[in-house]
Amino acid sequence: MLRKLLAALSIAAVLVVAPAAAFAADGDYPPPPPPKELSLAGSTAGSVCNGGAPYIVYKVQLNDPGNISTGHFANLVFPDGTVVPLGQLVQSPTDPGTWTVSGTRLWPGASVDASGQPTGWPGWKQINGQYVYTGGNHGSTRSATSAKIEVNPEIAVPVSYPEESASCSGPKTTTTVMNTTTSSSKGSLSSTGVSPLLLPIGITAAVLVLLGLVVFLLMRRRTAR
């Protein structure tokens, strides 16, 4: 009877201890961490003045460990709907789950010539050779304080136009059309409102009056004799 009882206890011990031992063994190898979620964490955008022209400076980082993103081209979208293409993202050679692109782009409405000199600014237009602030030409982007970087997914980032005191706030000078009066030559009477063409006529008239007065006096003198 005692032997049967000991045998039953041994079997019960095996049934209880064996699963616990197996669980302990499995505990030596913790499960791998879940993959990172699809995101644009680490992406940034800013602005800078370069030679009087405003630029957007950006870095886009797509975290896509599962390769589930449906696109790999980045755009910067302003609140008014203005879209600035940032470029194609490139897969990291050391981390296949990371895609990046970075660089600079002219601010919407800005332009430069072949030598990099600024020729246009947002809000300004050149009309008949004169720079005029109209508010058009993407002028609304000057008041933006944020924008969205869109790939798939998207992320909001702070970005604003450079300070108005910066050299890229607008054109330095404007071409102004003015009606100017050519200064008169020395000796003319244009400053008094008398046309220079009337001067010879006036002198001739004065001489004739003087001669007439002399003739009148001479004739009167002869008559008196």
C-alpha positions as a Markdown table, in Angstrom:
| # | Residue | x | y | z |
|---|---|---|---|---|
| 1 | Met | 0.0 | 0.0 | 0.0 |
| 2 | Leu | 2.8 | 2.4 | 0.9 |
| 3 | Arg | 4.6 | 1.6 | -2.4 |
| 4 | Lys | 1.5 | 2.5 | -4.4 |
| 5 | Leu | 1.1 | 5.8 | -2.6 |
| 6 | Leu | 4.8 | 6.7 | -3.2 |
| 7 | Ala | 4.4 | 5.8 | -6.9 |
| 8 | Ala | 1.4 | 8.0 | -7.3 |
| 9 | Leu | 3.1 | 10.9 | -5.6 |
| 10 | Ser | 6.1 | 10.5 | -7.9 |
| 11 | Ile | 3.9 | 10.6 | -11.0 |
| 12 | Ala | 2.1 | 13.7 | -9.7 |
| 13 | Ala | 5.4 | 15.4 | -9.1 |
| 14 | Val | 6.6 | 14.7 | -12.6 |
| 15 | Leu | 3.3 | 16.1 | -14.0 |
| 16 | Val | 3.7 | 19.3 | -12.0 |
| 17 | Val | 7.4 | 20.0 | -12.3 |
| 18 | Ala | 7.9 | 19.1 | -16.0 |
| 19 | Pro | 5.8 | 22.0 | -17.4 |
| 20 | Ala | 7.4 | 24.5 | -15.0 |
| 21 | Ala | 10.8 | 23.4 | -16.1 |
| 22 | Ala | 9.8 | 23.7 | -19.7 |
| 23 | Phe | 8.5 | 27.2 | -19.0 |
| 24 | Ala | 11.7 | 28.2 | -17.3 |
| 25 | Ala | 13.7 | 26.9 | -20.2 |
| 26 | Asp | 11.6 | 29.0 | -22.6 |
| 27 | Gly | 12.0 | 32.0 | -20.4 |
| 28 | Asp | 15.7 | 32.0 | -21.2 |
| 29 | Tyr | 14.8 | 33.2 | -24.7 |
| 30 | Pro | 12.5 | 36.3 | -24.5 |
| 31 | Pro | 10.4 | 37.0 | -27.6 |
| 32 | Pro | 11.7 | 39.6 | -30.0 |
| 33 | Pro | 10.4 | 43.1 | -29.6 |
| 34 | Pro | 7.6 | 44.1 | -31.9 |
| 35 | Pro | 8.6 | 46.0 | -35.1 |
| 36 | Lys | 8.6 | 49.8 | -35.1 |
| 37 | Glu | 5.4 | 51.4 | -36.4 |
| 38 | Leu | 5.3 | 53.1 | -39.8 |
| 39 | Ser | 6.2 | 56.7 | -39.1 |
| 40 | Leu | 8.1 | 59.9 | -40.1 |
| 41 | Ala | 9.6 | 60.4 | -36.7 |
| 42 | Gly | 12.9 | 62.4 | -37.0 |
| 43 | Ser | 11.7 | 64.4 | -40.0 |
| 44 | Thr | 12.4 | 68.2 | -39.8 |
| 45 | Ala | 12.0 | 71.4 | -41.9 |
| 46 | Gly | 13.3 | 74.9 | -41.5 |
| 47 | Ser | 14.2 | 78.0 | -43.4 |
| 48 | Val | 17.3 | 80.0 | -44.2 |
| 49 | Cys | 18.3 | 83.1 | -46.2 |
| 50 | Asn | 21.1 | 82.6 | -48.6 |
| 51 | Gly | 22.3 | 85.5 | -50.7 |
| 52 | Gly | 19.0 | 87.3 | -50.3 |
| 53 | Ala | 16.9 | 84.4 | -51.4 |
| 54 | Pro | 14.7 | 82.3 | -49.0 |
| 55 | Tyr | 15.2 | 78.5 | -48.9 |
| 56 | Ile | 13.6 | 75.5 | -47.2 |
| 57 | Val | 16.0 | 73.2 | -45.4 |
| 58 | Tyr | 14.6 | 69.7 | -44.8 |
| 59 | Lys | 15.3 | 66.1 | -43.7 |
| 60 | Val | 12.7 | 63.4 | -44.2 |
| 61 | Gln | 13.0 | 60.0 | -42.5 |
| 62 | Leu | 10.5 | 57.3 | -43.2 |
| 63 | Asn | 10.6 | 54.4 | -40.6 |
| 64 | Asp | 9.1 | 51.5 | -42.4 |
| 65 | Pro | 10.4 | 48.2 | -41.0 |
| 66 | Gly | 7.6 | 46.2 | -42.5 |
| 67 | Asn | 7.9 | 47.8 | -46.0 |
| 68 | Ile | 4.2 | 48.6 | -46.0 |
| 69 | Ser | 4.3 | 52.2 | -47.2 |
| 70 | Thr | 2.7 | 52.7 | -50.6 |
| 71 | Gly | 5.0 | 55.5 | -51.7 |
| 72 | His | 8.5 | 56.8 | -51.2 |
| 73 | Phe | 8.3 | 60.4 | -52.6 |
| 74 | Ala | 8.1 | 63.2 | -50.1 |
| 75 | Asn | 6.2 | 66.5 | -50.4 |
| 76 | Leu | 6.0 | 69.5 | -48.1 |
| 77 | Val | 2.4 | 70.9 | -48.1 |
| 78 | Phe | 1.6 | 74.3 | -46.7 |
| 79 | Pro | -1.8 | 75.2 | -45.1 |
| 80 | Asp | -2.9 | 77.1 | -48.2 |
| 81 | Gly | -2.3 | 74.0 | -50.3 |
| 82 | Thr | 1.0 | 75.0 | -51.8 |
| 83 | Val | 3.1 | 71.8 | -52.5 |
| 84 | Val | 6.9 | 71.8 | -52.5 |
| 85 | Pro | 8.4 | 68.5 | -53.9 |
| 86 | Leu | 11.2 | 67.3 | -51.7 |
| 87 | Gly | 12.3 | 64.3 | -53.7 |
| 88 | Gln | 12.5 | 60.5 | -53.7 |
| 89 | Leu | 13.5 | 58.7 | -50.5 |
| 90 | Val | 16.5 | 56.4 | -50.6 |
| 91 | Gln | 16.6 | 53.2 | -48.6 |
| 92 | Ser | 19.4 | 53.0 | -46.0 |
| 93 | Pro | 22.1 | 50.4 | -46.9 |
| 94 | Thr | 22.6 | 49.5 | -43.2 |
| 95 | Asp | 19.0 | 49.7 | -42.1 |
| 96 | Pro | 16.5 | 48.4 | -44.7 |
| 97 | Gly | 13.6 | 49.7 | -42.7 |
| 98 | Thr | 14.7 | 53.4 | -42.9 |
| 99 | Trp | 14.3 | 55.6 | -46.0 |
| 100 | Thr | 15.6 | 59.2 | -46.1 |
| 101 | Val | 16.0 | 62.3 | -48.2 |
| 102 | Ser | 17.4 | 65.7 | -47.3 |
| 103 | Gly | 18.4 | 69.0 | -49.0 |
| 104 | Thr | 17.2 | 72.5 | -49.8 |
| 105 | Arg | 14.5 | 74.0 | -52.0 |
| 106 | Leu | 13.6 | 77.5 | -52.9 |
| 107 | Trp | 10.7 | 78.9 | -50.9 |
| 108 | Pro | 7.5 | 79.0 | -52.9 |
| 109 | Gly | 7.4 | 82.2 | -55.0 |
| 110 | Ala | 11.1 | 82.8 | -54.8 |
| 111 | Ser | 13.4 | 82.7 | -57.8 |
| 112 | Val | 17.1 | 83.2 | -58.6 |
| 113 | Asp | 19.0 | 83.8 | -61.8 |
| 114 | Ala | 21.8 | 81.6 | -63.2 |
| 115 | Ser | 24.3 | 83.1 | -60.8 |
| 116 | Gly | 22.1 | 82.6 | -57.7 |
| 117 | Gln | 21.1 | 86.2 | -57.3 |
| 118 | Pro | 17.5 | 86.6 | -56.2 |
| 119 | Thr | 14.9 | 87.7 | -58.8 |
| 120 | Gly | 11.6 | 87.0 | -57.0 |
| 121 | Trp | 10.1 | 86.8 | -53.5 |
| 122 | Pro | 6.7 | 85.4 | -52.3 |
| 123 | Gly | 4.1 | 88.1 | -52.4 |
| 124 | Trp | 6.0 | 90.3 | -54.9 |
| 125 | Lys | 5.4 | 90.6 | -58.6 |
| 126 | Gln | 7.3 | 92.5 | -61.2 |
| 127 | Ile | 4.9 | 94.7 | -63.2 |
| 128 | Asn | 6.2 | 97.0 | -66.0 |
| 129 | Gly | 9.7 | 96.8 | -64.6 |
| 130 | Gln | 8.6 | 97.6 | -61.0 |
| 131 | Tyr | 8.4 | 95.3 | -58.0 |
| 132 | Val | 5.0 | 95.5 | -56.5 |
| 133 | Tyr | 3.7 | 93.7 | -53.4 |
| 134 | Thr | 0.4 | 92.1 | -54.4 |
| 135 | Gly | 0.1 | 89.3 | -51.8 |
| 136 | Gly | 0.0 | 86.8 | -54.7 |
| 137 | Asn | 2.8 | 84.6 | -55.9 |
| 138 | His | 2.4 | 82.3 | -52.8 |
| 139 | Gly | 2.4 | 85.3 | -50.5 |
| 140 | Ser | 0.2 | 83.5 | -48.0 |
| 141 | Thr | 3.1 | 81.1 | -47.2 |
| 142 | Arg | 5.0 | 84.0 | -45.5 |
| 143 | Ser | 2.6 | 83.8 | -42.5 |
| 144 | Ala | 2.7 | 80.0 | -42.2 |
| 145 | Thr | 4.1 | 78.6 | -38.9 |
| 146 | Ser | 3.8 | 74.9 | -39.8 |
| 147 | Ala | 3.4 | 72.5 | -42.8 |
| 148 | Lys | 3.0 | 68.8 | -43.4 |
| 149 | Ile | 5.6 | 66.4 | -44.7 |
| 150 | Glu | 3.6 | 63.8 | -46.7 |
| 151 | Val | 4.9 | 60.4 | -47.9 |
| 152 | Asn | 2.6 | 57.8 | -46.5 |
| 153 | Pro | 2.0 | 58.5 | -43.6 |
| 154 | Glu | 2.4 | 62.3 | -42.9 |
| 155 | Ile | 3.7 | 64.4 | -40.1 |
| 156 | Ala | 3.3 | 68.1 | -39.1 |
| 157 | Val | 6.5 | 70.1 | -38.7 |
| 158 | Pro | 7.1 | 73.7 | -37.7 |
| 159 | Val | 8.4 | 75.9 | -40.5 |
| 160 | Ser | 8.2 | 79.6 | -41.0 |
| 161 | Tyr | 9.5 | 82.3 | -43.4 |
| 162 | Pro | 12.8 | 83.9 | -42.4 |
| 163 | Glu | 12.5 | 87.0 | -40.2 |
| 164 | Glu | 11.3 | 90.1 | -42.1 |
| 165 | Ser | 14.5 | 91.8 | -41.1 |
| 166 | Ala | 16.5 | 89.3 | -43.0 |
| 167 | Ser | 17.9 | 90.2 | -46.4 |
| 168 | Cys | 15.4 | 87.9 | -48.2 |
| 169 | Ser | 12.3 | 89.8 | -47.0 |
| 170 | Gly | 11.9 | 91.4 | -50.4 |
| 171 | Pro | 13.5 | 93.4 | -53.2 |
| 172 | Lys | 16.1 | 95.9 | -52.0 |
| 173 | Thr | 15.1 | 98.6 | -54.5 |
| 174 | Thr | 12.2 | 99.1 | -56.8 |
| 175 | Thr | 12.2 | 100.5 | -60.3 |
| 176 | Thr | 10.0 | 103.7 | -60.1 |
| 177 | Val | 8.7 | 105.5 | -63.1 |
| 178 | Met | 8.7 | 109.2 | -62.4 |
| 179 | Asn | 8.0 | 112.4 | -64.4 |
| 180 | Thr | 11.0 | 114.6 | -63.8 |
| 181 | Thr | 11.7 | 118.1 | -65.1 |
| 182 | Thr | 15.0 | 118.8 | -66.7 |
| 183 | Ser | 16.9 | 121.4 | -64.9 |
| 184 | Ser | 17.2 | 124.7 | -66.8 |
| 185 | Ser | 20.6 | 126.0 | -68.0 |
| 186 | Lys | 22.3 | 128.9 | -66.3 |
| 187 | Gly | 20.8 | 132.3 | -67.1 |
| 188 | Ser | 17.4 | 130.9 | -68.0 |
| 189 | Leu | 14.2 | 132.1 | -66.3 |
| 190 | Ser | 12.5 | 128.8 | -66.0 |
| 191 | Ser | 12.5 | 129.0 | -62.2 |
| 192 | Thr | 10.4 | 132.2 | -62.4 |
| 193 | Gly | 7.8 | 130.6 | -64.7 |
| 194 | Val | 9.0 | 132.5 | -67.8 |
| 195 | Ser | 9.8 | 130.4 | -70.8 |
| 196 | Pro | 13.3 | 130.9 | -72.2 |
| 197 | Leu | 11.8 | 131.3 | -75.7 |
| 198 | Leu | 10.1 | 134.6 | -74.5 |
| 199 | Leu | 13.4 | 136.2 | -73.4 |
| 200 | Pro | 14.6 | 137.4 | -76.9 |
| 201 | Ile | 11.1 | 138.8 | -77.6 |
| 202 | Gly | 11.1 | 140.7 | -74.3 |
| 203 | Ile | 14.5 | 142.2 | -75.0 |
| 204 | Thr | 13.6 | 143.3 | -78.5 |
| 205 | Ala | 10.4 | 145.0 | -77.2 |
| 206 | Ala | 12.3 | 146.8 | -74.5 |
| 207 | Val | 14.8 | 148.1 | -77.1 |
| 208 | Leu | 12.0 | 149.3 | -79.4 |
| 209 | Val | 10.3 | 151.2 | -76.6 |
| 210 | Leu | 13.6 | 152.8 | -75.6 |
| 211 | Leu | 14.3 | 153.9 | -79.2 |
| 212 | Gly | 10.7 | 155.3 | -79.5 |
| 213 | Leu | 11.2 | 157.3 | -76.4 |
| 214 | Val | 14.5 | 158.7 | -77.7 |
| 215 | Val | 12.9 | 159.7 | -81.0 |
| 216 | Phe | 9.9 | 161.3 | -79.2 |
| 217 | Leu | 12.2 | 163.4 | -77.0 |
| 218 | Leu | 14.3 | 164.6 | -80.0 |
| 219 | Met | 11.2 | 165.6 | -82.0 |
| 220 | Arg | 9.8 | 167.4 | -79.0 |
| 221 | Arg | 13.0 | 169.3 | -78.5 |
| 222 | Arg | 13.1 | 170.4 | -82.1 |
| 223 | Thr | 9.5 | 171.6 | -81.9 |
| 224 | Ala | 10.3 | 173.6 | -78.8 |
| 225 | Arg | 13.0 | 175.6 | -80.8 |
